[in-house]
Amino acid sequence: MESTSKNHWETVYETKNPDQVSWTQQIPKTSLEFIRSFNLNKIAKIIDIGGGDSKLVDYLLEEGFTNITVLDISLKAIEKSKQRLGDKAKKVTWIVSDIMEFKPETTFDVWHDRATFHFLTSNEQIEKYMKIARYSVNEFLTIGTFSESGPTKCSGLDIKQYSEAQLTAVFKNGFEKIRCVQEDHVTPFDTTQNFLFCSFKKQLNG
């Protein structure tokens, strides 16, 4: 499955510009608001899961964060981000990996994931993700998925929708919910996708 998935995303990023994919955000407003709400030190370790060519890293650098990691399954997506950032890209740790194969060499103060988690549709995949997250996260975790009012597919692939109660239940083994919000994301094609964003705090006994 991993190689098929990797091939899918490499093709997407090879053949499409940001204005040709639905998930593009000029300003990742909700993600930034959640991260700011954690009142972090600027040396806090932040990882963006499935960050690809997202502009979240641009804004985090602009706000003075110095310890940012971006993980994506697609080398092409990461190359696009590096090209966009220019010399600033050297300040970021870049990891090309399927999240299912990720073997962290460090832990993180913030784990941010907008629209990777909802591609995991089997219980086995979800539990594997949770195991990696529980091991990797020191303090905070932010997840953005399609809500129950959102699409059922993305980029031609099936996704799993979540309600606030469902997402909280999945993460309760290790994390305590802080808050959730819903956001209408307007795509470059002027369609609307409803997202659910939740932030969690690591349980000390988690």
LUMKOL-278298 format. One record per residue: residue in three letters; y, x, z of N, C-alpha, C, O, CB in turn. Coordinates in pm, whole numbers. Each point is the difference from the previous one (the first is absolute). Glycine has a CB too. Layout:
N
<ALA, <Y, X, Z>, <Y, X, Z>, <Y, X, Z>, <Y, X, Z>, <Y, X, Z>>
...
REM end
This chain:
206
<MET, <-120, 81, 0>, <120, -81, 0>, <128, 86, 0>, <97, -32, -69>, <-226, -147, 190>>
<GLU, <127, 288, -43>, <119, 82, 13>, <48, 53, -135>, <119, -7, -30>, <-192, 69, 260>>
<SER, <-20, -9, -311>, <42, 58, -128>, <55, -108, -93>, <96, 24, -74>, <-268, 157, 101>>
<THR, <111, -300, -24>, <49, -111, -81>, <141, -37, 44>, <89, -19, -83>, <-324, -66, 50>>
<SER, <254, 76, 164>, <129, -36, 55>, <104, 107, -35>, <112, -33, -40>, <-225, -91, 227>>
<LYS, <75, 251, -173>, <92, 110, -32>, <40, -7, -147>, <117, 13, -34>, <-222, 131, 214>>
<ASN, <5, -164, -268>, <29, -9, -143>, <97, -114, -30>, <90, 12, -83>, <-317, 83, 33>>
<HIS, <206, -207, 120>, <89, -116, -19>, <144, 38, 30>, <89, -25, -81>, <-277, -131, 142>>
<TRP, <211, 217, 57>, <138, 29, 40>, <61, 115, -78>, <120, 0, -26>, <-177, -83, 251>>
<GLU, <-24, 181, -265>, <55, 107, -84>, <49, -58, -133>, <105, 39, -52>, <-263, 129, 159>>
<THR, <81, -262, -161>, <39, -64, -126>, <129, -80, 17>, <89, 6, -85>, <-331, -19, 16>>
<VAL, <251, -61, 179>, <121, -78, 27>, <123, 90, 3>, <99, -28, -67>, <-235, -138, 198>>
<TYR, <128, 274, -53>, <117, 87, 16>, <26, 88, -122>, <113, 46, -22>, <-156, -47, 267>>
<GLU, <-61, 24, -324>, <15, 77, -123>, <73, -81, -106>, <78, 54, -79>, <-289, 71, 132>>
<THR, <186, -257, -55>, <45, -83, -111>, <119, -88, 31>, <60, -57, -92>, <-291, 60, 15>>
<LYS, <268, -16, 206>, <107, -93, 34>, <111, 67, 81>, <-25, 88, 82>, <-143, -273, -85>>
<ASN, <289, 141, -25>, <117, 44, 76>, <19, -92, 120>, <-59, -108, 4>, <167, 203, -213>>
<PRO, <-25, -54, 308>, <20, -85, 117>, <43, -144, -33>, <-38, -93, 70>, <98, 299, 51>>
<ASP, <19, -222, -228>, <45, -136, -32>, <-108, -82, -70>, <24, -114, -40>, <208, 201, 24>>
<GLN, <-350, -28, 0>, <-111, -70, -66>, <-115, -33, 95>, <-105, -48, -42>, <167, 165, -169>>
<VAL, <-41, -91, 340>, <-103, -34, 99>, <63, -89, 108>, <116, 18, 36>, <-240, 201, -80>>
<SER, <45, -314, 93>, <54, -106, 85>, <48, 47, 136>, <87, -63, 61>, <-237, -91, -179>>
<TRP, <94, 265, 168>, <26, 39, 139>, <127, 82, 19>, <38, 30, 113>, <-281, -35, -78>>
<THR, <309, 43, -144>, <120, 83, 10>, <109, -65, 84>, <33, -117, -19>, <-88, 213, -204>>
<GLN, <110, -18, 318>, <113, -43, 83>, <110, 104, -12>, <-26, 120, 17>, <-126, -244, 145>>
<GLN, <273, 81, -191>, <111, 95, -3>, <32, 47, 142>, <24, 119, 24>, <69, -229, -231>>
<ILE, <-94, 15, 301>, <24, 34, 140>, <-112, -62, 85>, <-9, -123, 7>, <263, 136, -44>>
<PRO, <-338, 67, 101>, <-109, -54, 82>, <53, -49, 135>, <-31, 58, 105>, <-131, 99, -217>>
<LYS, <241, -262, 107>, <80, -47, 114>, <-85, -29, 125>, <31, 49, 109>, <129, -145, -274>>
<THR, <-265, 16, 149>, <-80, -40, 116>, <-72, 120, 62>, <-5, 15, 122>, <-25, -243, -223>>
<SER, <-25, 313, 17>, <-67, 120, 50>, <96, 86, 81>, <-35, 48, 108>, <-119, -52, -305>>
<LEU, <275, 23, 146>, <98, 82, 70>, <41, -63, 133>, <17, 69, 100>, <66, 15, -321>>
<GLU, <-67, -216, 221>, <39, -69, 123>, <-106, 17, 109>, <33, 22, 117>, <96, -188, -253>>
<PHE, <-256, 156, 96>, <-107, 19, 98>, <2, 144, 53>, <-8, 21, 121>, <-131, -197, -237>>
<ILE, <149, 272, 28>, <-3, 141, 42>, <119, 31, 89>, <-14, 71, 100>, <-105, -8, -313>>
<ARG, <237, -116, 179>, <118, 21, 85>, <-19, -62, 138>, <49, 53, 100>, <95, -49, -305>>
<SER, <-215, -117, 209>, <-18, -72, 128>, <-84, 81, 100>, <0, -31, 119>, <18, -186, -243>>
<PHE, <-89, 318, 76>, <-84, 80, 89>, <81, 106, 76>, <-53, 66, 90>, <-138, -105, -246>>
<ASN, <319, 56, 119>, <88, 98, 68>, <-63, 139, 7>, <-16, 58, 107>, <112, -246, 28>>
<LEU, <-131, 238, -250>, <-73, 126, -8>, <92, 121, 4>, <117, -6, -39>, <-291, -112, -92>>
<ASN, <119, 228, 179>, <62, 130, -16>, <-10, 38, -148>, <-95, -39, -68>, <38, 108, 308>>
<LYS, <153, 8, -290>, <-2, 36, -143>, <-116, 92, -38>, <-29, 19, -118>, <277, -44, 118>>
<ILE, <-314, 83, 102>, <-116, 85, -31>, <-132, -78, 12>, <-108, 58, -9>, <237, 142, 90>>
<ALA, <-118, -331, -61>, <-121, -84, 9>, <-82, 13, -129>, <56, 8, -110>, <63, -170, 265>>
<LYS, <-249, 163, -140>, <-90, 12, -116>, <-26, -139, -59>, <-57, -87, 66>, <-51, 295, 33>>
<ILE, <149, -227, -223>, <-13, -129, -67>, <-87, 18, -124>, <20, 92, -78>, <208, -168, 162>>
<ILE, <-326, -14, -101>, <-82, 2, -121>, <16, -133, -73>, <-8, -107, 62>, <-157, 269, 44>>
<ASP, <186, -154, -237>, <11, -119, -85>, <-130, -10, -80>, <-23, 80, -92>, <280, -64, 77>>
<ILE, <-340, -113, 49>, <-131, -18, -65>, <18, -76, -131>, <58, -108, -2>, <-175, 109, 227>>
<GLY, <68, 56, -334>, <19, -62, -130>, <145, 9, -45>, <48, -84, -75>, <-238, -70, 123>>
<GLY, <258, 258, 0>, <144, 14, -28>, <33, 18, -146>, <108, -39, -45>, <-86, 137, 267>>
<GLY, <-115, -38, -296>, <18, 12, -146>, <138, 42, -40>, <51, 103, 46>, <-222, -274, -73>>
<ASP, <234, 91, -60>, <138, 33, -37>, <99, -93, 69>, <108, -28, -53>, <-190, 113, -170>>
<SER, <45, -133, 343>, <91, -80, 82>, <121, 83, 40>, <-8, 122, 15>, <-185, -259, 71>>
<LYS, <307, 68, -69>, <123, 69, 39>, <18, 8, 152>, <104, 46, 47>, <-3, -123, -260>>
<LEU, <-200, 34, 289>, <12, 8, 145>, <25, 144, 43>, <83, 25, 88>, <-234, -223, -63>>
<VAL, <80, 291, -86>, <15, 141, 38>, <143, 48, -25>, <52, 80, 79>, <-294, -40, -133>>
<ASP, <307, -87, -53>, <138, 37, -29>, <92, -39, 115>, <83, 79, 44>, <-126, -106, -291>>
<TYR, <26, -97, 296>, <85, -51, 106>, <-28, 68, 133>, <92, 24, 78>, <-81, -243, -198>>
<LEU, <-138, 249, 146>, <-34, 69, 125>, <60, 141, 3>, <49, 45, 103>, <-262, -179, -89>>
<LEU, <209, 201, -127>, <62, 132, -9>, <151, -11, 21>, <60, 82, 69>, <-241, -6, -227>>
<GLU, <240, -178, 96>, <145, -21, 11>, <40, -27, 146>, <109, 38, 43>, <-105, -130, -278>>
<GLU, <-94, 27, 310>, <30, -30, 140>, <-30, 117, 94>, <19, -9, 121>, <-67, -229, -171>>
<GLY, <1, 348, -8>, <-14, 122, 78>, <-139, 28, 54>, <-18, 94, 78>, <249, -126, -21>>
<PHE, <-331, -49, -97>, <-136, 27, 47>, <-55, 125, -70>, <18, 18, -121>, <-56, -265, 165>>
<THR, <-29, 331, 33>, <-39, 132, -51>, <-151, 20, -7>, <-46, 108, -39>, <256, -22, 132>>
<ASN, <-286, -188, -56>, <-145, 19, 9>, <-72, -117, -68>, <-70, -77, 66>, <96, 206, 150>>
<ILE, <-9, -140, -347>, <-49, -115, -76>, <-119, 42, -87>, <2, 103, -66>, <229, -204, 65>>
<THR, <-334, 15, 4>, <-117, 19, -86>, <-14, -124, -87>, <15, -113, 47>, <-131, 261, 124>>
<VAL, <88, -127, -300>, <-26, -111, -92>, <-141, 17, -55>, <-35, 104, -56>, <281, -125, -5>>
<LEU, <-327, -84, 77>, <-137, 1, -52>, <-14, -104, -111>, <48, -113, 14>, <-137, 189, 211>>
<ASP, <26, -38, -333>, <-30, -96, -105>, <-125, 44, -75>, <-30, 119, -9>, <275, -178, -14>>
<ILE, <-317, -39, -29>, <-122, 30, -76>, <33, 62, -135>, <-82, 69, -60>, <-33, -259, 175>>
<SER, <239, 165, -162>, <39, 42, -135>, <84, 127, 2>, <110, 2, 56>, <-118, -239, -128>>
<LEU, <-43, 343, 10>, <76, 123, -16>, <125, -27, -84>, <107, 55, 27>, <-319, 83, -9>>
<LYS, <198, -223, -119>, <112, -30, -90>, <114, -65, 78>, <117, 31, -23>, <-277, -58, -171>>
<ALA, <127, -64, 285>, <103, -68, 80>, <75, 102, 85>, <123, -6, 11>, <-261, -205, -6>>
<ILE, <66, 302, 56>, <62, 102, 84>, <85, 95, -84>, <108, 42, 43>, <-299, -59, 118>>
<GLU, <145, 49, -280>, <79, 86, -89>, <132, -67, -36>, <103, 67, -9>, <-315, 32, -84>>
<LYS, <208, -231, 74>, <124, -73, -32>, <98, 7, 116>, <120, 19, -20>, <-249, -173, -130>>
<SER, <79, 140, 272>, <86, 10, 118>, <60, 139, 13>, <119, 16, 27>, <-258, -191, 87>>
<LYS, <56, 276, -133>, <48, 138, 10>, <110, 28, -102>, <101, 64, 30>, <-328, 7, 51>>
<GLN, <205, -122, -201>, <99, 20, -107>, <132, -69, 36>, <108, 55, -22>, <-295, -41, -149>>
<ARG, <177, -135, 227>, <119, -75, 37>, <78, 71, 112>, <123, 3, -1>, <-239, -216, -68>>
<LEU, <42, 269, 165>, <64, 63, 117>, <51, 140, -29>, <88, 50, 71>, <-236, -185, 72>>
<GLY, <93, 200, -246>, <43, 136, -30>, <-30, 95, 114>, <-111, 1, 52>, <289, -93, -196>>
<ASP, <-80, 174, 184>, <-21, 99, 106>, <-37, -63, 133>, <-69, 62, 81>, <230, 85, -197>>
<LYS, <-115, -271, 140>, <-31, -68, 127>, <-150, -22, 17>, <-47, -14, 113>, <270, -98, -123>>
<ALA, <-297, 110, -100>, <-145, -23, 6>, <-71, 107, 82>, <-107, -24, 55>, <119, -88, -278>>
<LYS, <49, 231, 230>, <-60, 110, 76>, <1, -28, 150>, <-73, 64, 76>, <146, 94, -254>>
<LYS, <9, -255, 221>, <8, -34, 143>, <-109, -98, 42>, <-13, -33, 118>, <258, 73, -128>>
<VAL, <-324, -86, -88>, <-100, -105, 24>, <-140, 57, -16>, <-22, 85, -86>, <183, -262, 6>>
<THR, <-255, 130, 162>, <-141, 34, -19>, <-62, -107, -89>, <8, -119, 31>, <-22, 236, 196>>
<TRP, <-47, -75, -337>, <-57, -94, -98>, <-153, 10, 4>, <-55, 109, -5>, <260, -90, -143>>
<ILE, <-271, -134, 157>, <-147, -2, 5>, <-52, -95, -107>, <36, -118, -2>, <-36, 170, 250>>
<VAL, <-84, 0, -337>, <-67, -85, -99>, <-138, -35, 54>, <-88, 86, 8>, <216, 20, -203>>
<SER, <-147, -233, 233>, <-127, -42, 58>, <-12, -152, -4>, <98, -71, 17>, <-100, 274, 132>>
<ASP, <-119, -250, -171>, <-33, -139, 26>, <5, -17, 152>, <-52, 84, 73>, <-96, -108, -284>>
<ILE, <210, -82, 260>, <9, -20, 144>, <-139, -4, 64>, <-17, 40, 116>, <232, -165, -148>>
<MET, <-314, 79, -43>, <-138, -7, 53>, <-60, 139, 21>, <-95, 17, 75>, <66, -237, -191>>
<GLU, <86, 319, 47>, <-52, 138, 8>, <91, 91, 82>, <-26, 119, 12>, <-83, -152, -235>>
<PHE, <215, -23, 280>, <101, 79, 69>, <-56, 58, 129>, <-52, -72, 85>, <232, -70, -184>>
<LYS, <-169, 275, 112>, <-43, 67, 123>, <122, 72, 58>, <26, 116, -33>, <-267, -86, -53>>
<PRO, <317, -98, 172>, <125, 56, 51>, <-23, 130, 78>, <-95, 13, 77>, <187, -244, -65>>
<GLU, <-2, 326, -34>, <-5, 126, 73>, <97, -1, 117>, <8, 96, 77>, <-74, 23, -287>>
<THR, <140, -227, 222>, <95, -14, 111>, <11, -148, 35>, <-60, -85, -66>, <189, 293, -6>>
<THR, <-53, -239, 178>, <26, -140, 33>, <146, -31, -34>, <81, 89, -23>, <-257, -86, 208>>
<PHE, <207, -133, -187>, <131, -44, -44>, <63, -94, 102>, <-69, -80, 64>, <-3, 106, -304>>
<ASP, <205, -16, 253>, <73, -89, 89>, <17, -138, -65>, <1, -102, 69>, <120, 299, 32>>
<VAL, <-108, -198, -233>, <14, -126, -74>, <-91, 2, -122>, <1, 95, -79>, <237, -121, 160>>
<TRP, <-314, -79, -94>, <-86, -23, -118>, <60, -120, -72>, <2, -110, 55>, <-216, 204, 57>>
<HIS, <263, -74, -234>, <61, -109, -77>, <-86, -28, -123>, <-39, 92, -72>, <271, -27, 153>>
<ASP, <-259, -191, -104>, <-83, -40, -114>, <54, -131, -57>, <-16, -106, 60>, <-188, 222, 39>>
<ARG, <268, -106, -214>, <42, -121, -71>, <-89, -16, -123>, <12, 74, -98>, <229, -51, 181>>
<ALA, <-331, -122, -74>, <-80, -43, -116>, <-113, 94, -40>, <-40, 3, -117>, <243, -114, 41>>
<THR, <-256, 189, 171>, <-128, 67, -24>, <-111, -77, 70>, <-105, -27, -57>, <220, 253, 36>>
<PHE, <-88, -261, 147>, <-103, -64, 83>, <-57, -126, -65>, <-119, -27, 12>, <233, 119, 189>>
<HIS, <-30, -171, -269>, <-51, -127, -53>, <-94, 16, -119>, <-60, -98, -45>, <268, -6, 125>>
<PHE, <-221, 226, -133>, <-100, 24, -105>, <-141, 18, 57>, <-98, 0, -74>, <278, 108, -64>>
<LEU, <-189, -95, 270>, <-131, 15, 64>, <-55, -140, 27>, <52, -72, 86>, <13, 297, 21>>
<THR, <-167, -263, -180>, <-45, -139, 5>, <-133, -20, 72>, <-41, -113, 25>, <162, 80, -236>>
<SER, <-190, 142, 245>, <-127, -15, 72>, <17, 41, 146>, <86, 82, 33>, <-214, -39, -247>>
<ASN, <46, -99, 300>, <5, 35, 143>, <-25, 147, 22>, <59, 62, 89>, <-136, -291, -32>>
<GLU, <-12, 286, -138>, <-33, 142, 12>, <122, 87, -28>, <27, 97, 72>, <-264, -147, -140>>
<GLN, <312, 15, -39>, <121, 77, -34>, <105, -12, 110>, <62, 98, 39>, <-109, -136, -285>>
<ILE, <64, -84, 296>, <102, -24, 103>, <-33, 77, 127>, <88, 58, 63>, <-44, -286, -160>>
<GLU, <-172, 228, 136>, <-39, 71, 122>, <17, 151, -17>, <37, 70, 94>, <-200, -254, -41>>
<LYS, <137, 234, -173>, <17, 143, -25>, <149, 37, 10>, <36, 102, 59>, <-241, -100, -209>>
<TYR, <289, -86, 93>, <145, 21, 7>, <44, 1, 147>, <77, 87, 42>, <-46, -198, -269>>
<MET, <-80, 14, 304>, <37, -11, 140>, <-42, 124, 78>, <73, 48, 87>, <-92, -296, -103>>
<LYS, <-98, 299, -15>, <-50, 119, 69>, <93, 119, -25>, <31, 76, 91>, <-268, -161, -113>>
<ILE, <280, 101, -105>, <91, 109, -35>, <135, -19, 69>, <58, 95, 53>, <-173, -68, -276>>
<ALA, <164, -152, 223>, <131, -28, 61>, <-4, 23, 152>, <92, 59, 56>, <-45, -227, -237>>
<ARG, <-153, 122, 246>, <-10, 19, 146>, <-2, 148, 35>, <56, 41, 102>, <-181, -258, -81>>
<TYR, <62, 296, -103>, <-9, 144, 24>, <135, 68, -26>, <37, 95, 69>, <-281, -101, -132>>
<SER, <317, -44, -38>, <117, 72, -51>, <132, -35, 66>, <92, 81, 1>, <-212, -70, -212>>
<VAL, <130, -133, 267>, <130, -50, 45>, <22, 27, 149>, <-83, -35, 83>, <73, -141, -260>>
<ASN, <124, 238, 208>, <37, 24, 140>, <75, -117, 60>, <-23, -37, 115>, <32, 279, -164>>
<GLU, <84, -301, -31>, <90, -99, 59>, <7, -132, -77>, <-40, -104, 51>, <169, 294, 37>>
<PHE, <-76, -184, -212>, <34, -125, -69>, <-70, -11, -136>, <-33, 99, -65>, <253, -97, 182>>
<LEU, <-241, -127, -155>, <-63, -28, -129>, <71, -121, -61>, <23, -100, 68>, <-249, 193, 9>>
<THR, <262, -83, -204>, <64, -110, -72>, <-81, -31, -124>, <-27, 88, -81>, <255, -23, 168>>
<ILE, <-266, -191, -102>, <-82, -43, -114>, <72, -111, -77>, <48, -96, 60>, <-260, 159, 65>>
<GLY, <217, -49, -256>, <53, -106, -86>, <-108, -46, -96>, <-53, 80, -78>, <286, 14, 97>>
<THR, <-266, -223, -15>, <-103, -55, -89>, <55, -127, -66>, <104, -52, 42>, <-291, 148, 103>>
<PHE, <118, -144, -247>, <35, -131, -52>, <-35, -105, 106>, <-105, 6, 62>, <65, 70, -302>>
<SER, <132, -171, 258>, <-23, -108, 96>, <-91, -106, -62>, <-45, 13, -114>, <271, 29, 221>>
<GLU, <-251, -147, -31>, <-81, -111, -52>, <73, -74, -112>, <-61, -75, -77>, <-47, 51, 302>>
<SER, <239, 45, -234>, <78, -61, -109>, <19, 97, -117>, <63, -35, -100>, <54, -108, 269>>
<GLY, <-172, 264, -154>, <20, 103, -103>, <-107, -6, -108>, <-85, -90, 1>, <192, 233, 170>>
<PRO, <-104, -49, -264>, <-98, 5, -109>, <-141, 27, 52>, <-19, 46, 113>, <199, 34, -265>>
<THR, <-279, -109, 68>, <-139, 29, 35>, <-50, 124, -73>, <-111, 48, 26>, <73, -292, 13>>
<LYS, <120, 295, -129>, <-35, 124, -71>, <125, 87, -12>, <113, -48, 10>, <-297, -71, -139>>
<CYS, <160, 248, 107>, <109, 92, -28>, <-52, 105, -97>, <-107, 58, 22>, <215, -97, 206>>
<SER, <-34, 63, -333>, <-41, 98, -101>, <-140, -29, -54>, <-75, 91, -34>, <220, 78, 146>>
<GLY, <-179, -298, -119>, <-130, -40, -53>, <-114, 10, 98>, <-114, -31, -34>, <196, 103, -183>>
<LEU, <-54, -27, 340>, <-104, 16, 101>, <10, -109, 106>, <110, -47, 31>, <-111, 296, -72>>
<ASP, <-113, -291, 96>, <0, -98, 108>, <63, 61, 125>, <-16, 120, 27>, <-191, -230, -122>>
<ILE, <276, 27, 171>, <54, 44, 129>, <-42, -101, 106>, <-55, -106, -31>, <254, 222, -81>>
<LYS, <-172, -82, 238>, <-30, -90, 112>, <132, -43, 63>, <76, 84, 48>, <-301, 29, -4>>
<GLN, <252, -242, -45>, <121, -52, 63>, <-17, -6, 152>, <-112, -8, 51>, <163, -127, -259>>
<TYR, <62, 140, 279>, <-6, -6, 146>, <106, -93, 56>, <112, -8, -52>, <-202, 241, 56>>
<SER, <53, -304, 103>, <97, -68, 85>, <31, 94, 115>, <-68, 101, 18>, <-18, -335, -81>>
<GLU, <189, 202, 140>, <34, 83, 116>, <-117, 8, 98>, <-31, 106, 53>, <273, -169, -81>>
<ALA, <-307, -52, 51>, <-114, -2, 94>, <-116, 84, -51>, <-64, 71, 78>, <133, -300, -5>>
<GLN, <-96, 222, -204>, <-112, 77, -57>, <26, 150, 8>, <-89, 77, 36>, <39, -268, -189>>
<LEU, <172, 233, 118>, <31, 142, 1>, <-2, 54, 144>, <-48, 110, 25>, <188, -138, -233>>
<THR, <-88, -51, 300>, <-2, 39, 142>, <-144, 16, 50>, <-31, 91, 76>, <251, -211, -40>>
<ALA, <-306, 28, -79>, <-141, 5, 42>, <-70, 124, -53>, <-81, 61, 71>, <77, -311, -65>>
<VAL, <34, 288, -129>, <-64, 118, -60>, <39, 126, 78>, <-83, 89, 21>, <84, -201, -247>>
<PHE, <126, 120, 267>, <49, 123, 62>, <-9, 1, 153>, <38, 98, 64>, <114, -77, -257>>
<LYS, <-202, -130, 252>, <0, -10, 146>, <-89, 105, 66>, <22, 36, 116>, <22, -280, -138>>
<ASN, <-143, 294, -51>, <-86, 105, 55>, <69, 135, -17>, <-33, 78, -89>, <-175, -213, 36>>
<GLY, <306, 161, 141>, <71, 127, -7>, <151, -13, -3>, <71, 94, 34>, <-266, -5, -149>>
<PHE, <245, -207, 73>, <144, -16, -16>, <48, -135, 53>, <-68, -101, -12>, <59, 252, -188>>
<GLU, <129, -149, 257>, <60, -122, 52>, <119, -38, -88>, <86, 83, -28>, <-160, -27, 265>>
<LYS, <78, -180, -281>, <107, -45, -89>, <135, 6, 69>, <14, -40, 116>, <-177, -108, -233>>
<ILE, <263, 200, 45>, <138, -3, 48>, <69, -123, -59>, <48, -87, 73>, <-40, 342, -52>>
<ARG, <-2, -262, -154>, <58, -117, -65>, <-42, -7, -146>, <-47, 99, -58>, <242, -89, 215>>
<CYS, <-178, -126, -216>, <-31, -22, -142>, <115, -73, -67>, <67, -83, 62>, <-315, 76, -12>>
<VAL, <270, 37, -176>, <99, -73, -80>, <-59, -25, -138>, <-88, 73, -46>, <283, 31, 174>>
<GLN, <-146, -208, -193>, <-37, -21, -140>, <118, 36, -87>, <116, -18, 37>, <-278, -164, 26>>
<GLU, <132, 235, -181>, <105, 45, -92>, <-36, -44, -141>, <-113, 18, -45>, <167, 180, 193>>
<ASP, <43, -254, -217>, <-18, -29, -142>, <43, 123, -79>, <117, 38, 0>, <-79, -286, 36>>
<HIS, <-135, 309, -103>, <30, 114, -85>, <22, -49, -143>, <-89, -61, -60>, <-48, 216, 209>>
<VAL, <254, -127, -203>, <30, -37, -138>, <-40, 117, -89>, <54, 110, 14>, <138, -264, 56>>
<THR, <-285, 130, -160>, <-52, 106, -87>, <99, 32, -111>, <94, -76, -22>, <-329, 3, 74>>
<PRO, <215, 184, -123>, <87, 30, -114>, <-7, -106, -110>, <84, -2, -90>, <-115, 244, 142>>
<PHE, <-70, -331, -45>, <-13, -106, -101>, <63, -131, 49>, <-18, -105, -63>, <-194, 213, -21>>
<ASP, <286, -102, 196>, <64, -118, 58>, <-99, -105, 48>, <31, -120, 1>, <161, 163, -149>>
<THR, <-310, 1, 189>, <-92, -90, 69>, <5, 35, 149>, <49, 107, 37>, <-202, -130, -244>>
<THR, <104, -66, 290>, <8, 21, 145>, <-140, 12, 59>, <-89, -80, -29>, <306, -47, 38>>
<GLN, <-234, 229, 76>, <-126, 20, 71>, <29, -5, 150>, <87, 73, 49>, <-185, 67, -239>>
<ASN, <25, -225, 262>, <24, -10, 144>, <-88, 99, 75>, <-123, -3, -11>, <184, -240, -15>>
<PHE, <3, 330, 102>, <-66, 102, 80>, <4, -36, 149>, <92, -68, 46>, <-32, 242, -218>>
<LEU, <-159, -129, 244>, <-1, -3, 145>, <6, 144, 50>, <-84, 82, -37>, <-49, -302, 42>>
<PHE, <231, 251, 78>, <12, 132, 61>, <-21, -13, 150>, <63, -85, 65>, <95, 163, -246>>
<CYS, <-244, 4, 236>, <-18, 2, 145>, <8, 144, 52>, <-46, 94, -64>, <-99, -302, 51>>
<SER, <205, 222, 131>, <-1, 130, 67>, <-88, -8, 124>, <-8, -104, 65>, <240, 157, -152>>
<PHE, <-295, 57, 117>, <-94, 7, 113>, <26, 127, 80>, <50, 100, -52>, <-223, -231, -78>>
<LYS, <138, 126, 258>, <4, 120, 84>, <-142, 37, 39>, <-82, -86, 32>, <312, 26, 56>>
<LYS, <-257, 189, -93>, <-132, 49, 37>, <-27, -31, 147>, <83, 25, 86>, <-67, 159, -259>>
<GLN, <-133, -239, 199>, <-41, -23, 139>, <-51, 132, 56>, <-77, 71, -65>, <19, -315, 19>>
<LEU, <100, 275, 165>, <-38, 128, 59>, <-151, 14, 15>, <-54, 110, -6>, <271, -107, 127>>
<ASN, <-284, -116, -103>, <-146, 4, 11>, <-66, -33, -134>, <-121, -24, -6>, <139, -40, 249>>
<GLY, <64, 62, -354>, <-49, -45, -130>, <-71, 109, -74>, <-47, -22, -111>, <229, -138, 101>>
REM end
